[in-house]
Amino acid sequence: HQLRFYNGHKIRLLGSQNCMFIVALDICFNVFHRIYVLILTS
């Protein structure tokens, strides 16, 4: 997955101190995207 690879690259660039923040941001984005798709398809 290209997005996952990009996120992993960002984590490496920023270091472990921001890792949890980026992971949380990724999860929030995925949840938001799922809700958006559900709204579009309902």
Secondary structure as the mmCIF struct_conf table of DSSP 4:
data_model
#
loop_
_struct_conf.conf_type_id
_struct_conf.id
_struct_conf.beg_label_comp_id
_struct_conf.beg_label_asym_id
_struct_conf.beg_label_seq_id
_struct_conf.end_label_comp_id
_struct_conf.end_label_asym_id
_struct_conf.end_label_seq_id
HELX_RH_AL_P HELX_RH_AL_P1 GLN A 2 LEU A 14
HELX_RH_3T_P HELX_RH_3T_P1 SER A 16 ASN A 18
HELX_RH_AL_P HELX_RH_AL_P2 CYS A 19 THR A 41
#
